[in-house]
Amino acid sequence: MNNKKNLAIITCISIAVISTYLGKLQNIIGAPMIGLFIGMIILNIMPNIDKEFKAGTSFAGKKFLKWGIILAGATLNFSQILGYGAMAMPLIIFNIILAFSVAYFVGKKLNLTPNTCTLVGGGSCICGGTAIATLASIIKAKEEEIAYAMTAIFLFDIFAALIYPYLAEAIGLTVNQFGILAGTAINDTSSVAAAEATYNTLTNGDSTLAITVKLARTTMLILVSIAATFITVRNESKLNKSAEENLSICKTVMKVFPWFIGIFLGMAILNTIGVFNIIPNSAVFFKTSYKFLITAALVGVGFKIQFKELFTKGTKPIILGGLTWGAVAISSLLFITIFSDFIG
């Protein structure tokens, strides 16, 4: 690996450190999104970056992303779907189906790529940037598709985090109703935490229901990732059929399957059964490490995106993100209205 490529990787890591620090100064914008925008800003200030340097940013964008996703698996716990998480699960599952349906239907009308539709749908219904990063690696999305989807999700996630606490007060939602609304209709965990903190300040409460529901929702990333993997394998199998007529299904799976997703699932299982509990501070380590690696990866992605492309080619994904976000928000509001007696 040459010096310029090494320099690019070190640059991505350094910017990730700065982004992580900036992310901790407030609860609205997460470090991955900050890293993405810093990378974009640097590229647009210095558009004639050396090819070898860009190769290093590409390495960071791909490798760090996979390593981060593997570590993210160690933060998921299947037991989080119990309690209020289980109560919200029918809504969570419905919103997943709704988000992908809207994303593909509207995305087709807007002539967006299937990858962009998948990323926007997944980001809207599960966990924002983490879902986009995970699905992008499975479906082999391009850097610009990732950036457009991240921007689309980011804009409406910030809006929801700022507005929902005041909306809940204005329309008289109970603590439980707000918890389910915020937990199912705000994407990033940090944004859910920020909205819940604002709501608790407004109501002099100390509820953690929104975070509980959000964590239950995040576990669904595992099922969506597995589904995306099988669809990708099937599509790759069809592409390979003409070139390799005698290629068996088993060999196709071995060739195409993104094995980091298998490790990701294995880490989640180990965490669920408590294996990592014997390691002191393991929860903090995995949570911090996976976010840092994803942040460093998105810095690398940012080095691929010109602002003029974001505000031209990126307009349609933003429209799609808004419509998908709106559909999920309306669905969650209807659910807590219809089942208000059950929710309390």
C-alpha positions in Angstrom: 0.0 0.0 0.0 1.6 3.3 -1.1 2.1 6.4 1.1 -0.8 8.4 -0.4 -3.2 5.5 0.2 -2.0 5.2 3.8 -2.4 9.0 4.2 -6.0 8.8 3.0 -6.8 6.0 5.6 -5.1 8.0 8.4 -7.1 11.1 7.3 -10.4 9.2 7.4 -9.5 7.9 10.9 -8.5 11.4 12.1 -11.7 13.0 10.7 -13.7 10.2 12.4 -12.1 11.2 15.8 -13.1 14.9 15.2 -16.6 13.8 14.1 -17.0 11.6 17.2 -16.0 14.5 19.4 -18.5 16.9 17.6 -21.2 14.2 17.9 -20.8 14.1 21.7 -21.3 17.9 22.0 -24.9 17.5 21.0 -27.5 14.8 20.6 -29.1 15.7 17.3 -26.5 15.0 14.6 -24.7 11.7 14.9 -20.9 11.3 14.3 -21.4 9.2 11.1 -23.4 12.0 9.4 -20.9 14.6 10.6 -18.0 12.5 9.1 -19.9 12.1 5.8 -20.3 15.9 5.5 -16.7 16.7 6.5 -15.5 14.3 3.8 -17.8 16.0 1.2 -16.7 19.5 2.3 -13.0 18.6 1.9 -13.6 17.1 -1.6 -15.5 20.1 -2.8 -12.8 22.5 -1.5 -10.1 20.4 -3.1 -11.8 18.6 -6.0 -8.5 17.5 -7.7 -7.5 15.0 -5.1 -4.9 12.4 -6.2 -6.2 9.1 -7.5 -4.1 7.1 -5.0 -5.5 9.2 -2.2 -9.1 8.5 -3.4 -8.2 4.8 -3.5 -7.4 5.0 0.2 -10.7 6.7 1.0 -12.4 3.9 -1.0 -10.6 1.3 1.1 -11.8 3.0 4.3 -15.4 3.3 2.9 -15.6 -0.5 2.2 -13.4 -2.2 4.8 -14.2 0.0 7.9 -17.9 -0.4 7.0 -17.8 -4.2 7.2 -15.8 -4.2 10.4 -18.1 -1.7 12.0 -21.2 -3.8 11.0 -19.6 -6.9 12.6 -19.1 -5.0 15.9 -22.6 -3.6 15.7 -23.9 -7.1 15.9 -22.4 -7.4 19.4 -24.7 -4.5 20.6 -28.0 -6.2 19.5 -30.0 -8.4 21.9 -33.0 -10.5 20.9 -34.4 -10.1 24.4 -35.0 -6.4 23.7 -38.2 -7.4 21.9 -39.8 -8.3 25.2 -42.1 -6.0 27.2 -43.1 -2.8 25.5 -40.8 -3.7 22.6 -43.0 -6.7 22.0 -46.1 -4.6 22.2 -44.8 -2.3 19.5 -43.5 -5.2 17.3 -46.7 -5.5 15.1 -46.3 -1.8 14.3 -42.6 -2.2 13.7 -43.1 -5.0 11.3 -45.9 -3.2 9.5 -43.8 -0.1 9.2 -41.0 -2.2 7.6 -43.3 -3.5 5.0 -44.8 0.0 4.5 -41.5 1.8 4.2 -40.1 -0.7 1.6 -43.4 -0.7 -0.3 -43.5 3.1 -0.5 -39.7 3.3 -1.3 -39.9 0.9 -4.2 -43.3 2.2 -5.6 -42.4 5.9 -5.4 -38.7 5.3 -6.3 -39.7 3.6 -9.5 -41.9 6.6 -10.4 -38.9 8.8 -9.7 -36.6 6.6 -11.8 -34.3 5.9 -8.8 -32.1 2.9 -8.7 -33.3 -0.2 -6.8 -30.3 0.2 -4.5 -31.3 3.8 -3.5 -34.9 2.6 -2.8 -33.6 -0.2 -0.6 -31.3 2.1 1.4 -34.0 4.8 1.9 -36.6 2.2 2.8 -34.3 0.4 5.3 -33.0 3.7 6.8 -36.6 4.9 7.3 -38.0 1.8 9.0 -35.2 0.5 11.1 -32.2 2.6 12.3 -31.2 5.3 9.9 -27.4 5.3 9.1 -26.6 1.9 10.6 -29.3 0.2 8.5 -28.1 2.1 5.4 -24.5 1.1 6.0 -25.4 -2.5 6.6 -27.7 -2.9 3.6 -25.3 -1.0 1.3 -22.6 -3.6 2.0 -25.0 -6.4 1.2 -26.5 -5.0 -2.0 -23.1 -3.5 -3.1 -24.5 0.0 -3.3 -22.4 2.8 -4.9 -20.9 5.6 -2.8 -23.3 8.2 -4.2 -26.3 6.0 -3.5 -25.2 5.7 0.1 -24.7 9.5 0.4 -28.0 10.4 -1.2 -29.9 7.9 1.1 -28.0 9.1 4.2 -28.8 12.8 3.4 -32.5 12.0 2.8 -32.8 10.1 6.1 -30.8 12.7 8.0 -32.9 15.7 7.1 -36.2 14.2 8.2 -34.7 12.5 11.2 -33.6 15.8 12.6 -37.0 17.3 11.9 -38.7 14.5 13.7 -36.4 14.7 16.7 -37.1 18.4 17.1 -40.8 18.4 16.4 -42.2 15.2 17.9 -41.9 16.2 21.6 -43.8 19.4 21.1 -46.3 17.6 18.8 -47.0 15.0 21.5 -47.7 17.7 24.0 -49.9 19.7 21.6 -52.1 16.7 20.8 -52.1 15.3 24.3 -50.3 12.0 23.8 -49.6 10.0 26.9 -46.0 9.0 28.0 -46.5 5.5 26.5 -48.0 6.9 23.3 -45.1 9.3 22.8 -42.6 6.5 23.6 -44.0 4.3 20.8 -44.3 7.2 18.4 -40.6 8.3 18.9 -39.3 4.7 19.1 -41.0 3.6 15.8 -40.9 6.8 13.7 -37.5 8.4 14.5 -34.6 6.7 12.9 -31.3 7.2 14.6 -30.9 6.1 18.2 -29.2 9.4 19.2 -32.2 11.3 17.7 -34.6 9.1 19.6 -32.7 9.8 22.8 -32.7 13.6 22.1 -36.4 13.6 21.5 -37.1 11.6 24.6 -34.9 14.0 26.7 -36.8 17.0 25.3 -40.2 15.3 26.1 -39.1 14.4 29.6 -38.1 18.1 30.2 -41.5 19.3 28.9 -43.4 16.8 31.1 -41.0 16.6 34.1 -40.8 12.9 33.4 -38.1 10.3 33.2 -39.4 7.8 30.6 -37.1 5.5 28.7 -39.8 3.8 26.7 -38.8 5.4 23.4 -35.3 4.0 23.6 -36.6 0.6 24.6 -38.9 0.4 21.6 -36.1 1.8 19.4 -33.8 -1.0 20.5 -36.4 -3.6 19.8 -36.8 -2.1 16.3 -33.1 -2.2 15.8 -33.0 -6.0 16.3 -35.2 -6.2 13.1 -32.1 -5.2 11.2 -30.9 -8.8 11.5 -34.0 -10.2 9.7 -34.0 -7.5 7.1 -30.2 -8.1 6.5 -30.8 -11.8 6.1 -33.7 -11.1 3.6 -31.5 -8.7 1.7 -28.8 -11.3 1.6 -31.0 -14.0 0.1 -32.4 -11.6 -2.5 -28.9 -10.6 -3.5 -27.8 -14.2 -3.7 -30.8 -15.0 -5.9 -30.1 -12.1 -8.2 -26.4 -12.9 -8.4 -27.4 -16.5 -9.2 -29.5 -15.4 -12.1 -26.7 -13.3 -13.4 -24.2 -16.1 -13.2 -26.5 -18.7 -14.8 -25.8 -17.7 -18.3 -22.0 -17.4 -17.7 -21.7 -20.5 -15.5 -24.5 -22.8 -16.5 -23.4 -25.6 -14.3 -22.7 -23.5 -11.2 -24.6 -25.2 -8.3 -26.8 -23.2 -5.8 -24.4 -24.1 -3.0 -21.4 -22.7 -5.0 -23.4 -19.6 -5.9 -24.2 -18.9 -2.2 -20.5 -19.5 -1.3 -19.4 -17.1 -4.0 -21.9 -14.3 -3.4 -22.9 -14.5 0.3 -21.5 -11.5 2.3 -19.9 -13.4 5.1 -19.5 -10.4 7.4 -23.3 -10.6 7.8 -23.0 -14.1 9.1 -20.4 -12.9 11.6 -22.7 -9.9 12.4 -25.5 -12.4 13.2 -23.2 -14.6 15.3 -22.1 -11.6 17.4 -25.8 -10.8 18.1 -26.4 -14.3 19.2 -23.4 -14.3 21.5 -24.5 -11.0 23.0 -28.1 -12.3 23.5 -26.9 -15.4 25.4 -24.6 -13.2 27.6 -21.2 -14.4 26.4 -19.8 -10.8 26.3 -21.0 -10.1 29.8 -17.8 -11.8 31.1 -15.7 -9.1 29.4 -15.5 -5.9 31.5 -17.0 -2.8 29.7 -17.6 -4.9 26.6 -21.0 -3.1 25.9 -19.3 0.3 25.9 -16.4 -1.0 23.7 -18.6 -2.5 21.0 -20.9 0.5 20.9 -18.1 3.0 20.7 -16.0 0.9 18.2 -18.8 0.2 15.7 -19.9 3.8 15.6 -16.3 5.0 15.1 -15.6 2.5 12.3 -18.9 3.4 10.5 -18.0 7.1 11.0 -14.6 6.5 9.4 -16.2 4.6 6.6 -18.6 7.4 5.8 -15.8 9.9 5.8 -14.4 7.8 2.9 -17.8 7.8 1.2 -18.0 11.6 1.6 -14.8 12.0 -0.5 -16.8 10.7 -3.5 -19.6 13.2 -3.5 -19.7 16.6 -5.2 -22.2 19.1 -3.8 -23.6 19.9 -7.3 -24.4 16.2 -7.6 -26.1 16.1 -4.2 -28.3 19.0 -5.1 -29.2 17.7 -8.5 -29.1 13.9 -8.5 -29.8 13.9 -4.7 -33.1 15.8 -4.9 -35.2 12.8 -5.9 -33.8 10.6 -3.1 -34.6 13.4 -0.6 -38.2 13.5 -1.9 -38.4 9.7 -1.6 -37.0 10.0 2.0 -39.6 12.5 2.9 -42.5 10.5 1.5 -41.3 7.3 3.2 -40.7 9.1 6.5 -44.2 10.6 6.3 -45.8 7.2 5.6 -44.1 5.7 8.7 -45.0 8.7 10.9 -48.7 8.5 9.9 -48.7 4.8 10.4 -47.3 5.2 14.0 -49.7 8.0 14.8 -52.7 5.9 13.6 -51.5 2.9 15.6 -51.3 4.8 18.9 -54.6 6.4 18.2 -56.5 3.2 17.4 -54.9 1.2 20.2 -54.8 4.1 22.8 -56.7 2.1 25.4 -54.4 -0.8 25.1 -51.2 1.3 25.1 -52.2 3.5 28.0 
